[in-house]
Amino acid sequence: MDYYAIGQRIRKIRKARGLSQEELAEQVGISTTHMSHIETGNTKMSLPIFAALAAALEVRTDEFLYDEAPAGRSAALAHIAGLLESCSTPQVRVIEDIVKAAKESFQANL
């Protein structure tokens, strides 16, 4: 596992959120030094800290692990579910109809 790459992804997301190391460390309940060591790959973080960082930065943990989301059915389904979270009920119903129509079209062309 490339802890340096993970740390750099955390740093990039933290900066995009406009947070300092101190602010993020405080939210997660760790020292600023520990936060710095995580971002530079000089320490391995525990699973609870890993999860807390993702929660504080409002990202999925796989965003720390991969530069790009892993390809595959489960990743696509998770991404779609995330997109639907911010939709209203009427919007979800319209999207459901669109998905049904697309699926029927695919099956008709098989």
Backbone as CSV, one residue per row, in Angstrom:
resi,resn,N_x,N_y,N_z,CA_x,CA_y,CA_z,C_x,C_y,C_z
1,MET,0.850,-1.183,0.000,0.000,0.000,0.000,0.889,1.237,0.000
2,ASP,0.552,2.190,-0.843,1.342,3.403,-0.997,0.798,4.504,-0.071
3,TYR,1.355,4.585,1.130,0.868,5.547,2.125,1.166,6.990,1.715
4,TYR,2.237,7.183,0.965,2.533,8.531,0.483,1.436,9.005,-0.475
5,ALA,1.053,8.141,-1.414,0.007,8.503,-2.381,-1.315,8.758,-1.665
6,ILE,-1.641,7.935,-0.681,-2.877,8.142,0.090,-2.825,9.490,0.801
7,GLY,-1.691,9.777,1.414,-1.526,11.053,2.117,-1.657,12.241,1.188
8,GLN,-1.112,12.103,-0.010,-1.205,13.196,-0.982,-2.637,13.409,-1.451
9,ARG,-3.388,12.322,-1.585,-4.807,12.461,-1.959,-5.581,13.149,-0.836
10,ILE,-5.281,12.782,0.402,-5.931,13.427,1.548,-5.605,14.914,1.549
11,ARG,-4.335,15.245,1.334,-3.909,16.652,1.304,-4.648,17.415,0.205
12,LYS,-4.731,16.820,-0.976,-5.400,17.481,-2.104,-6.873,17.757,-1.783
13,ILE,-7.557,16.791,-1.205,-8.969,16.963,-0.855,-9.117,17.992,0.254
14,ARG,-8.225,17.922,1.256,-8.264,18.887,2.372,-8.125,20.310,1.846
15,LYS,-7.152,20.510,0.970,-6.934,21.852,0.423,-8.115,22.301,-0.425
16,ALA,-8.697,21.381,-1.187,-9.864,21.723,-1.995,-11.032,22.150,-1.122
17,ARG,-11.087,21.633,0.111,-12.150,21.989,1.051,-11.813,23.270,1.823
18,GLY,-10.612,23.798,1.591,-10.197,25.033,2.258,-9.855,24.846,3.720
19,LEU,-9.420,23.652,4.084,-9.079,23.363,5.486,-7.568,23.339,5.671
20,SER,-7.132,23.805,6.823,-5.723,23.671,7.184,-5.521,22.297,7.821
21,GLN,-4.265,21.895,7.942,-3.976,20.636,8.640,-4.503,20.699,10.073
22,GLU,-4.334,21.838,10.691,-4.786,22.005,12.078,-6.296,21.806,12.195
23,GLU,-7.040,22.414,11.278,-8.500,22.302,11.327,-8.965,20.866,11.113
24,LEU,-8.378,20.190,10.130,-8.768,18.809,9.871,-8.357,17.904,11.026
25,ALA,-7.166,18.099,11.540,-6.698,17.297,12.671,-7.632,17.448,13.872
26,GLU,-8.075,18.671,14.122,-8.990,18.920,15.238,-10.319,18.199,15.024
27,GLN,-10.841,18.235,13.806,-12.105,17.560,13.511,-11.999,16.053,13.718
28,VAL,-10.832,15.501,13.408,-10.628,14.053,13.484,-10.185,13.619,14.882
29,GLY,-9.661,14.553,15.650,-9.214,14.227,17.008,-7.794,13.701,17.074
30,ILE,-6.929,14.225,16.186,-5.518,13.842,16.205,-4.677,15.112,16.262
31,SER,-3.386,14.941,16.499,-2.504,16.099,16.549,-2.180,16.576,15.130
32,THR,-1.786,17.835,15.043,-1.386,18.391,13.757,-0.158,17.654,13.228
33,THR,0.742,17.270,14.122,1.931,16.515,13.717,1.538,15.186,13.095
34,HIS,0.582,14.495,13.718,0.115,13.219,13.179,-0.532,13.431,11.813
35,MET,-1.299,14.503,11.668,-1.928,14.817,10.387,-0.854,15.042,9.323
36,SER,0.177,15.777,9.665,1.281,16.027,8.745,1.960,14.726,8.339
37,HIS,2.173,13.847,9.307,2.817,12.563,9.022,1.944,11.689,8.122
38,ILE,0.643,11.756,8.291,-0.280,11.005,7.421,-0.154,11.521,5.987
39,GLU,-0.170,12.837,5.824,-0.128,13.425,4.488,1.204,13.197,3.777
40,THR,2.272,13.043,4.530,3.582,12.801,3.921,3.907,11.309,3.825
41,GLY,3.004,10.470,4.308,3.220,9.024,4.248,4.228,8.510,5.247
42,ASN,4.547,9.312,6.250,5.541,8.923,7.251,4.970,8.104,8.388
43,THR,3.674,7.853,8.351,3.047,7.024,9.376,1.879,6.279,8.759
44,LYS,1.564,5.159,9.345,0.379,4.412,8.934,-0.746,4.823,9.866
45,MET,-1.891,5.103,9.299,-3.017,5.503,10.143,-3.888,4.297,10.456
46,SER,-4.584,4.386,11.559,-5.501,3.317,11.944,-6.763,3.405,11.092
47,LEU,-7.496,2.319,11.051,-8.756,2.298,10.307,-9.750,3.336,10.844
48,PRO,-9.886,3.495,12.180,-10.801,4.539,12.673,-10.404,5.950,12.217
49,ILE,-9.108,6.246,12.166,-8.657,7.566,11.703,-8.924,7.707,10.205
50,PHE,-8.661,6.644,9.455,-8.929,6.627,8.016,-10.397,6.963,7.741
51,ALA,-11.286,6.297,8.468,-12.726,6.527,8.308,-13.114,7.928,8.776
52,ALA,-12.522,8.394,9.865,-12.838,9.727,10.380,-12.398,10.815,9.401
53,LEU,-11.255,10.615,8.760,-10.796,11.585,7.764,-11.767,11.645,6.586
54,ALA,-12.216,10.490,6.127,-13.173,10.463,5.021,-14.466,11.166,5.414
55,ALA,-14.938,10.908,6.624,-16.171,11.546,7.090,-15.989,13.059,7.204
56,ALA,-14.878,13.491,7.767,-14.628,14.925,7.941,-14.514,15.642,6.595
57,LEU,-13.941,14.952,5.608,-13.771,15.550,4.285,-14.956,15.277,3.358
58,GLU,-15.927,14.509,3.878,-17.154,14.181,3.148,-16.862,13.504,1.803
59,VAL,-16.012,12.462,1.866,-15.697,11.665,0.691,-15.806,10.190,1.050
60,ARG,-15.884,9.354,0.022,-15.827,7.908,0.236,-14.370,7.534,0.458
61,THR,-14.133,6.519,1.250,-12.754,6.122,1.549,-11.986,5.708,0.300
62,ASP,-12.666,5.194,-0.713,-11.946,4.781,-1.917,-11.322,5.967,-2.650
63,GLU,-11.781,7.167,-2.366,-11.161,8.346,-2.971,-9.752,8.572,-2.437
64,PHE,-9.451,8.037,-1.255,-8.099,8.096,-0.707,-7.213,7.028,-1.348
65,LEU,-7.815,5.935,-1.774,-7.055,4.789,-2.255,-6.731,4.840,-3.738
66,TYR,-7.570,5.500,-4.530,-7.408,5.488,-5.983,-7.414,6.892,-6.544
67,ASP,-6.564,7.119,-7.549,-6.609,8.394,-8.269,-7.917,8.524,-9.021
68,GLU,-8.364,7.408,-9.557,-9.642,7.359,-10.251,-10.469,6.271,-9.600
69,ALA,-11.762,6.440,-9.635,-12.642,5.426,-9.063,-12.417,4.106,-9.789
70,PRO,-12.377,3.010,-9.041,-12.178,1.730,-9.701,-13.340,1.415,-10.631
71,ALA,-12.999,0.873,-11.781,-14.040,0.521,-12.735,-14.760,-0.723,-12.247
72,GLY,-15.960,-0.854,-12.626,-16.699,-2.048,-12.251,-18.132,-1.720,-11.909
73,ARG,-18.899,-2.772,-11.885,-20.332,-2.640,-11.654,-20.640,-2.044,-10.288
74,SER,-20.006,-2.561,-9.235,-20.333,-2.078,-7.891,-19.933,-0.609,-7.715
75,ALA,-18.812,-0.208,-8.313,-18.396,1.196,-8.223,-19.390,2.092,-8.952
76,ALA,-19.850,1.642,-10.120,-20.822,2.428,-10.884,-22.136,2.546,-10.122
77,LEU,-22.582,1.440,-9.524,-23.825,1.473,-8.755,-23.705,2.407,-7.549
78,ALA,-22.566,2.368,-6.885,-22.352,3.252,-5.736,-22.341,4.711,-6.177
79,HIS,-21.736,4.973,-7.319,-21.686,6.344,-7.833,-23.089,6.836,-8.184
80,ILE,-23.868,5.995,-8.820,-25.250,6.358,-9.167,-26.060,6.629,-7.907
81,ALA,-25.911,5.769,-6.907,-26.641,5.964,-5.650,-26.253,7.296,-5.010
82,GLY,-24.979,7.635,-5.069,-24.527,8.919,-4.519,-25.134,10.099,-5.255
83,LEU,-25.231,9.984,-6.571,-25.838,11.058,-7.358,-27.311,11.234,-7.014
84,LEU,-27.996,10.131,-6.763,-29.429,10.192,-6.477,-29.737,10.768,-5.092
85,GLU,-28.767,10.714,-4.195,-28.981,11.208,-2.826,-29.441,12.661,-2.785
86,SER,-28.951,13.466,-3.708,-29.294,14.895,-3.679,-30.531,15.224,-4.518
87,CYS,-31.164,14.213,-5.079,-32.350,14.438,-5.913,-33.627,14.423,-5.075
88,SER,-34.594,15.181,-5.518,-35.915,15.160,-4.880,-36.634,13.886,-5.304
89,THR,-37.722,13.563,-4.628,-38.502,12.367,-4.980,-39.007,12.427,-6.415
90,PRO,-39.567,13.541,-6.864,-39.992,13.586,-8.274,-38.824,13.388,-9.247
91,GLN,-37.668,13.942,-8.929,-36.499,13.759,-9.787,-36.078,12.289,-9.831
92,VAL,-36.095,11.628,-8.692,-35.730,10.208,-8.630,-36.687,9.386,-9.484
93,ARG,-37.965,9.717,-9.435,-38.951,8.969,-10.237,-38.726,9.160,-11.735
94,VAL,-38.378,10.366,-12.149,-38.089,10.607,-13.565,-36.837,9.818,-13.969
95,ILE,-35.821,9.856,-13.128,-34.588,9.113,-13.420,-34.870,7.615,-13.461
96,GLU,-35.725,7.140,-12.579,-36.107,5.721,-12.597,-36.742,5.355,-13.942
97,ASP,-37.635,6.206,-14.446,-38.268,5.958,-15.742,-37.236,5.939,-16.866
98,ILE,-36.272,6.848,-16.796,-35.216,6.900,-17.810,-34.378,5.627,-17.781
99,VAL,-34.028,5.172,-16.597,-33.231,3.952,-16.456,-34.005,2.745,-16.981
100,LYS,-35.298,2.667,-16.643,-36.121,1.560,-17.155,-36.149,1.558,-18.673
101,ALA,-36.337,2.726,-19.277,-36.386,2.824,-20.733,-35.040,2.435,-21.352
102,ALA,-33.947,2.878,-20.742,-32.633,2.525,-21.255,-32.388,1.023,-21.159
103,LYS,-32.772,0.437,-20.052,-32.597,-1.009,-19.873,-33.411,-1.787,-20.902
104,GLU,-34.646,-1.379,-21.115,-35.489,-2.030,-22.121,-34.883,-1.901,-23.506
105,SER,-34.300,-0.740,-23.800,-33.664,-0.519,-25.094,-32.463,-1.444,-25.264
106,PHE,-31.657,-1.586,-24.226,-30.498,-2.483,-24.288,-30.949,-3.927,-24.521
107,GLN,-31.992,-4.342,-23.781,-32.464,-5.712,-23.913,-33.062,-5.968,-25.286
108,ALA,-33.693,-4.975,-25.863,-34.282,-5.133,-27.197,-33.211,-5.273,-28.260
109,ASN,-32.041,-4.721,-28.005,-30.947,-4.750,-28.987,-30.012,-5.936,-28.810
110,LEU,-30.307,-6.808,-27.877,-29.435,-7.983,-27.664,-29.697,-9.076,-28.633
